[in-house]
């Protein structure tokens, strides 16, 4: 970027973005010697500096091409720029200072020349004042680099003069991050699972160097993105390359801190999950970093009583009794006097006593409940029909489709 000054200014200002080169491949266009162009295109391809001698037609060579324009800059990357103030006149300039600020939609960030003890320089004809600035961009949208040069011409009658130039560029979004949260309500551990989908929306491939979940102080996190082998290597390999437009998925398990497990009143306030920290590199190693905002979860509404399955077989046999164990938690702030009720459900027959007194349950306390069932039909059967009645308030809590169990046929006897 270059700012053209008026004729009455002694100094010229030039700005160049510092970025890595790109890979340039030759365009493969060939013809047969019997065609009208004959060997014209073939000879032109052989003279291309980006080709490999003897392998011109298979695009085996790639050439490093210096940036010809400002290029794209993405959120989380470091904006580096070279600023040059050049005295192209025949007169000397005294007390030359350079000031550069970056203007975003919400902030004005000083980059150089804002120090109180800034020392001015004198520039003779042909001399330059150079500055290299670096800034990690943290906002998308329009950015304006504001450069101001102040100096005094070497004349007795002239006063101190200055000029200001503006350079505008756009910061683009590199990644599209989508998250989904799942709460394991049937588990006593109150685990929370986070699924993160990271899509590359840049104009080229990138390598995901790090995708980590920084959990809040309320949870501990376990990444589930490794293979079940002794080395515990990543499911994406040693180098996690994401082509343009592609999406990779990551899974994390969050476990509440020990003091929160089982306490529904404390868990209801544990809404902050944490944030994702993503580090990537472009095809030539330029580094970028992106952090999401704090992820929030919606705490399940357990009403006054929470009923969860603790132990349940996955596979049972038809007409053979099996047992499962439940846990009842009083999530209200009052004493409850509970009575168990069991209603018929399709495909299953209860072998436990309905109308059983469960006793009084203090707020925040829990009790264990074992129930027996005989499956009547094969296939996937849902456990339903459990009712808990609070005698004091005469309020009934219904629990249907609490869990599912797969029922198989009886094994056939071997006939001789």
C-alpha positions as CSV (number, residue, x, y, z in Angstrom):
1,X,0.0,0.0,0.0
2,X,1.4,3.4,-0.9
3,X,0.1,6.8,-0.1
4,X,0.8,9.5,-2.7
5,X,1.6,12.8,-1.1
6,X,0.9,16.3,-2.4
7,X,3.7,18.2,-4.1
8,X,4.2,20.5,-1.1
9,X,5.3,17.6,1.2
10,X,8.9,16.6,1.5
11,X,8.2,13.1,2.7
12,X,6.5,10.1,1.2
13,X,4.8,7.3,3.1
14,X,4.7,3.7,2.1
15,X,3.0,0.8,3.8
16,X,3.6,-2.9,3.0
17,X,2.0,-5.9,4.6
18,X,4.5,-8.5,5.8
19,X,3.2,-11.9,4.9
20,X,4.6,-15.2,3.7
21,X,4.7,-16.1,0.0
22,X,2.2,-18.4,-1.8
23,X,2.7,-21.6,-3.8
24,X,2.4,-21.0,-7.5
25,X,1.8,-23.9,-9.9
26,X,2.1,-23.7,-13.6
27,X,-1.0,-23.9,-15.8
28,X,-0.7,-27.1,-17.9
29,X,-1.8,-26.4,-21.5
30,X,-0.2,-28.6,-24.1
31,X,-0.8,-29.3,-27.8
32,X,0.2,-32.0,-30.3
33,X,2.8,-31.2,-32.9
34,X,0.2,-31.8,-35.7
35,X,-2.1,-29.1,-34.3
36,X,-2.2,-25.6,-35.5
37,X,-0.1,-24.1,-32.6
38,X,2.4,-27.0,-33.1
39,X,4.9,-26.9,-30.2
40,X,4.4,-23.2,-29.3
41,X,2.5,-24.0,-26.1
42,X,4.9,-26.8,-25.2
43,X,7.9,-24.6,-25.5
44,X,6.2,-21.9,-23.4
45,X,5.5,-24.4,-20.7
46,X,9.1,-25.6,-20.7
47,X,10.4,-22.1,-20.2
48,X,8.2,-21.6,-17.1
49,X,10.4,-21.2,-14.1
50,X,7.8,-23.0,-11.9
51,X,8.1,-26.3,-13.8
52,X,10.6,-29.2,-13.3
53,X,12.7,-30.0,-16.3
54,X,11.5,-33.2,-18.0
55,X,8.2,-33.2,-15.9
56,X,6.6,-30.1,-17.2
57,X,3.2,-31.7,-18.0
58,X,2.5,-33.3,-14.6
59,X,2.7,-30.1,-12.4
60,X,5.4,-31.6,-10.2
61,X,7.0,-28.3,-9.5
62,X,5.7,-25.5,-7.3
63,X,7.2,-22.0,-7.0
64,X,7.2,-19.6,-4.1
65,X,5.4,-16.4,-5.3
66,X,5.9,-13.2,-3.4
67,X,2.6,-11.4,-2.4
68,X,1.3,-9.3,-5.2
69,X,-1.5,-7.7,-3.2
70,X,-2.6,-7.2,0.4
71,X,-4.2,-10.6,0.4
72,X,-6.7,-12.0,3.0
73,X,-6.3,-11.6,6.8
74,X,-8.4,-13.7,9.2
75,X,-9.5,-13.3,12.7
76,X,-6.9,-14.5,15.1
77,X,-4.0,-14.0,12.8
78,X,-1.2,-11.5,13.4
79,X,-1.2,-8.4,11.2
80,X,2.4,-7.4,10.4
81,X,3.2,-4.4,8.4
82,X,6.3,-2.4,7.3
83,X,5.9,1.4,7.4
84,X,8.5,3.5,5.6
85,X,8.8,7.3,5.6
86,X,11.1,8.4,2.8
87,X,12.6,11.8,2.1
88,X,12.5,11.9,-1.7
89,X,13.1,15.6,-1.9
90,X,16.3,17.7,-2.0
91,X,15.7,19.3,1.3
92,X,16.3,18.0,4.8
93,X,13.4,17.4,7.3
94,X,13.9,17.9,11.0
95,X,12.2,16.2,14.0
96,X,10.4,13.6,11.9
97,X,8.0,11.4,13.9
98,X,5.7,8.6,12.8
99,X,2.5,7.5,14.6
100,X,0.3,4.5,13.6
101,X,-3.0,3.5,15.1
102,X,-5.4,0.7,14.1
103,X,-9.1,1.7,14.0
104,X,-11.7,-1.0,14.4
105,X,-15.5,-0.9,14.8
106,X,-15.2,-0.4,18.5
107,X,-11.5,0.4,19.4
108,X,-8.6,2.6,18.4
109,X,-5.4,0.7,19.1
110,X,-2.0,2.4,19.2
111,X,0.7,0.5,17.3
112,X,3.7,2.8,17.3
113,X,4.8,6.4,17.9
114,X,2.5,6.9,21.0
115,X,5.3,6.9,23.6
116,X,5.7,10.0,25.7
117,X,9.5,9.9,25.3
118,X,9.4,9.4,21.5
119,X,12.7,10.7,20.0
120,X,12.3,12.5,16.7
121,X,14.8,12.0,13.8
122,X,16.2,14.2,11.1
123,X,16.0,12.9,7.6
124,X,18.4,14.1,5.0
125,X,17.5,13.6,1.3
126,X,17.3,9.9,0.4
127,X,17.1,8.7,4.1
128,X,14.2,6.7,5.5
129,X,12.4,6.2,8.8
130,X,11.3,2.6,9.2
131,X,8.9,0.8,11.6
132,X,7.6,-2.7,11.7
133,X,4.3,-3.2,13.6
134,X,2.6,-6.4,14.8
135,X,-1.0,-6.8,16.1
136,X,-3.2,-9.9,16.6
137,X,-6.6,-9.0,15.1
138,X,-9.5,-9.9,17.4
139,X,-12.4,-8.4,15.5
140,X,-14.0,-9.2,12.2
141,X,-15.0,-6.4,9.8
142,X,-13.4,-3.2,8.5
143,X,-10.0,-2.2,10.0
144,X,-8.3,1.1,9.2
145,X,-4.6,1.7,9.6
146,X,-4.1,5.4,10.4
147,X,-0.6,6.7,9.8
148,X,0.5,10.2,10.8
149,X,3.8,11.8,9.9
150,X,4.9,15.0,11.6
151,X,8.1,17.0,10.6
152,X,9.7,20.4,10.3
153,X,11.1,21.6,7.0
154,X,14.7,23.0,7.2
155,X,13.7,26.6,6.6
156,X,13.5,29.5,9.0
157,X,10.0,30.6,8.0
158,X,8.2,27.2,7.9
159,X,6.3,25.8,10.9
160,X,5.9,22.2,11.9
161,X,3.7,20.3,9.5
162,X,2.1,16.9,9.3
163,X,0.0,14.7,7.1
164,X,-2.2,11.7,7.8
165,X,-3.0,8.7,5.6
166,X,-5.6,5.9,5.9
167,X,-5.3,2.3,4.7
168,X,-8.5,0.2,4.9
169,X,-8.6,-3.6,4.9
170,X,-11.2,-6.3,5.9
171,X,-10.7,-9.0,8.6
172,X,-12.5,-12.2,7.6
173,X,-13.8,-15.1,9.7
174,X,-11.6,-18.2,9.3
175,X,-13.6,-20.9,11.1
176,X,-17.3,-21.7,11.6
177,X,-17.7,-23.3,15.0
178,X,-20.9,-25.0,16.1
179,X,-21.5,-26.7,19.4
180,X,-24.0,-29.1,20.9
181,X,-24.5,-30.0,24.5
182,X,-25.9,-33.3,25.9
183,X,-26.6,-34.0,29.5
184,X,-26.4,-37.6,30.7
185,X,-29.5,-37.4,32.9
186,X,-29.6,-41.2,33.5
187,X,-26.1,-41.2,35.1
188,X,-25.4,-40.3,38.7
189,X,-22.2,-38.5,37.6
190,X,-24.2,-35.8,35.8
191,X,-21.8,-35.9,32.9
192,X,-22.1,-33.2,30.1
193,X,-21.0,-34.0,26.6
194,X,-19.9,-31.3,24.2
195,X,-19.8,-31.8,20.5
196,X,-17.9,-29.2,18.5
197,X,-17.9,-28.9,14.7
198,X,-15.1,-26.8,13.3
199,X,-15.4,-25.9,9.6
200,X,-12.7,-24.3,7.5
201,X,-14.2,-21.3,5.7
202,X,-10.9,-19.8,4.5
203,X,-9.8,-19.9,0.9
204,X,-7.3,-22.7,1.3
205,X,-6.4,-25.8,3.5
206,X,-5.4,-25.3,7.1
207,X,-3.9,-27.5,9.8
208,X,-5.6,-27.6,13.2
209,X,-2.7,-27.6,15.6
210,X,-4.8,-27.5,18.8
211,X,-8.5,-27.8,19.5
212,X,-9.0,-27.9,23.3
213,X,-11.8,-27.2,25.7
214,X,-10.8,-25.0,28.6
215,X,-13.4,-25.9,31.1
216,X,-14.7,-23.6,33.9
217,X,-13.7,-24.2,37.5
218,X,-17.0,-26.1,38.0
219,X,-16.0,-29.0,35.7
220,X,-13.1,-31.2,34.7
221,X,-12.8,-32.1,31.0
222,X,-11.8,-35.3,29.2
223,X,-11.2,-35.1,25.5
224,X,-12.6,-38.1,23.5
225,X,-10.7,-37.5,20.3
226,X,-8.1,-40.3,20.6
227,X,-8.0,-43.8,19.3
228,X,-8.3,-46.7,21.8
229,X,-4.7,-47.9,21.3
230,X,-1.7,-47.8,23.6
231,X,-0.3,-44.7,22.0
232,X,-3.7,-42.8,22.3
233,X,-3.1,-41.1,19.0
234,X,-5.5,-38.6,17.5
235,X,-8.3,-39.8,15.4
236,X,-7.3,-37.3,12.8
237,X,-3.6,-38.4,12.6
238,X,-0.4,-36.6,13.4
239,X,-1.3,-33.7,11.2
240,X,-5.0,-32.6,11.3
241,X,-5.4,-31.1,7.8
242,X,-8.8,-29.6,7.0
243,X,-9.4,-28.8,3.3
244,X,-11.3,-25.7,2.3
245,X,-15.0,-26.0,3.3
246,X,-14.5,-29.3,5.2
247,X,-15.6,-29.9,8.8
248,X,-14.0,-31.9,11.6
249,X,-15.9,-32.9,14.8
250,X,-14.6,-33.1,18.3
251,X,-16.1,-34.6,21.4
252,X,-15.5,-33.7,25.1
253,X,-16.9,-35.1,28.4
254,X,-17.3,-32.7,31.3
255,X,-17.6,-34.0,34.8
256,X,-18.8,-31.8,37.6
257,X,-16.4,-31.2,40.5
258,X,-16.9,-33.7,43.4
259,X,-18.7,-31.2,45.6
260,X,-21.3,-30.7,42.9
261,X,-22.1,-34.3,42.0
262,X,-25.5,-35.4,43.3
263,X,-26.4,-31.9,44.6
264,X,-29.0,-30.7,42.2
265,X,-29.2,-27.2,43.8
266,X,-25.6,-26.6,43.1
267,X,-25.7,-28.2,39.7
268,X,-28.6,-26.0,38.7
269,X,-26.2,-23.0,39.0
270,X,-23.4,-24.6,37.1
271,X,-24.3,-23.2,33.6
272,X,-20.8,-22.1,32.5
273,X,-19.1,-24.9,30.6
274,X,-15.9,-23.2,29.4
275,X,-14.6,-22.1,26.0
276,X,-12.9,-23.6,23.0
277,X,-9.3,-22.7,22.2
278,X,-8.4,-23.3,18.6
279,X,-4.9,-22.9,17.0
280,X,-4.4,-23.4,13.3
281,X,-1.7,-22.9,10.7
282,X,-2.0,-22.1,7.0
283,X,-0.4,-24.1,4.3
284,X,2.9,-22.2,4.7
285,X,2.8,-22.2,8.6
286,X,1.2,-18.8,9.4
287,X,-0.3,-19.2,12.8
288,X,-3.8,-18.1,13.9
289,X,-5.7,-18.5,17.2
290,X,-9.4,-18.3,17.9
291,X,-11.2,-18.5,21.3
292,X,-15.0,-18.9,21.5
293,X,-17.0,-17.0,24.1
294,X,-18.1,-18.8,27.3
295,X,-20.3,-21.8,26.4
296,X,-23.5,-22.0,28.4
297,X,-25.6,-25.1,29.1
298,X,-29.3,-25.3,29.8
299,X,-29.8,-27.2,33.1
300,X,-32.4,-29.9,32.8
301,X,-35.6,-29.2,34.7
302,X,-36.0,-32.1,37.2
303,X,-39.0,-30.4,38.9
304,X,-39.2,-31.5,42.6
305,X,-38.0,-35.1,42.2
306,X,-35.3,-36.5,40.0
307,X,-35.5,-40.2,39.1
308,X,-32.5,-41.7,37.3
309,X,-31.5,-45.2,36.2
310,X,-28.3,-46.4,38.0
311,X,-28.1,-50.1,36.8
312,X,-29.9,-51.6,33.9
313,X,-29.0,-54.6,31.7
314,X,-28.8,-53.9,28.0
315,X,-30.0,-57.3,26.9
316,X,-32.6,-59.5,28.6
317,X,-34.5,-62.7,27.6
318,X,-38.2,-62.8,27.1
319,X,-40.3,-64.1,30.1
320,X,-37.2,-64.1,32.4
321,X,-37.3,-61.7,35.3
322,X,-34.6,-59.0,35.6
323,X,-33.9,-56.2,38.1
324,X,-32.8,-52.6,37.7
325,X,-31.8,-50.0,40.2
326,X,-33.0,-46.4,40.4
327,X,-32.0,-43.3,42.4
328,X,-34.6,-40.8,43.7
329,X,-33.3,-37.3,44.6
330,X,-35.3,-34.6,46.4
331,X,-34.4,-31.5,44.4
332,X,-37.0,-29.3,46.1
333,X,-36.5,-27.2,49.3
334,X,-39.1,-29.1,51.4
335,X,-39.6,-32.5,53.1
336,X,-41.4,-35.1,50.9
337,X,-43.3,-38.2,52.0
338,X,-43.3,-40.5,49.0
339,X,-45.3,-43.5,47.9
340,X,-44.3,-45.7,44.9
341,X,-46.9,-46.5,42.2
342,X,-46.5,-48.8,39.3
343,X,-48.8,-48.8,36.3
344,X,-48.9,-51.4,33.5
345,X,-46.7,-50.7,30.5
346,X,-46.7,-52.3,27.1
347,X,-44.4,-55.3,26.7
348,X,-43.4,-55.4,30.4
349,X,-45.0,-56.8,33.6
350,X,-44.0,-55.5,37.0
351,X,-43.0,-57.9,39.7
352,X,-42.6,-55.3,42.4
353,X,-45.2,-54.0,44.9
354,X,-47.2,-50.9,43.9
355,X,-48.3,-48.6,46.7
356,X,-45.1,-49.1,48.7
357,X,-44.2,-46.4,51.3
358,X,-40.8,-44.9,50.4
359,X,-40.6,-42.9,53.6
360,X,-39.7,-39.3,54.2
361,X,-37.0,-37.7,52.1
362,X,-35.1,-34.5,53.2
363,X,-34.3,-31.8,50.6
364,X,-31.1,-32.6,48.7
365,X,-31.1,-36.2,50.0
366,X,-31.5,-39.4,47.9
367,X,-32.6,-43.0,48.2
368,X,-32.1,-46.2,46.2
369,X,-34.9,-48.1,44.6
370,X,-34.8,-51.7,43.1
371,X,-37.5,-52.9,40.8
372,X,-38.2,-56.2,39.1
373,X,-39.7,-56.7,35.6
374,X,-40.7,-59.6,33.4
375,X,-40.5,-58.8,29.6
376,X,-43.5,-60.1,27.6
377,X,-42.5,-59.1,24.1
378,X,-39.3,-59.1,22.1
379,X,-37.6,-56.1,20.7
380,X,-36.7,-52.7,22.2
381,X,-39.0,-52.1,25.2
382,X,-39.4,-48.8,27.1
383,X,-39.7,-48.8,30.9
384,X,-42.7,-46.6,31.8
385,X,-45.4,-46.4,34.3
386,X,-43.4,-45.3,37.4
387,X,-45.3,-42.9,39.7
388,X,-44.1,-41.1,42.8
389,X,-46.7,-39.5,44.9
390,X,-46.0,-36.9,47.6
391,X,-48.5,-37.6,50.4
392,X,-48.2,-34.2,52.0
393,X,-49.1,-32.2,49.0
394,X,-51.0,-35.0,47.2
395,X,-49.0,-34.4,44.1
396,X,-48.0,-37.2,41.7
397,X,-44.9,-37.2,39.5
398,X,-45.0,-39.4,36.3
399,X,-42.0,-41.1,34.7
400,X,-42.5,-42.6,31.3
401,X,-39.9,-43.7,28.7
402,X,-37.3,-43.7,31.5
403,X,-35.0,-46.1,29.7
404,X,-35.0,-48.9,27.1
405,X,-34.0,-52.5,27.2
406,X,-33.6,-55.0,24.3
407,X,-35.6,-58.3,24.7
408,X,-34.5,-61.4,22.9
409,X,-36.1,-64.9,22.3
410,X,-35.4,-67.8,24.5
411,X,-32.3,-69.8,23.3
412,X,-33.5,-72.9,21.3
413,X,-32.5,-76.3,22.7
414,X,-30.3,-78.5,20.6
415,X,-32.1,-81.6,19.4
416,X,-30.2,-84.9,18.9
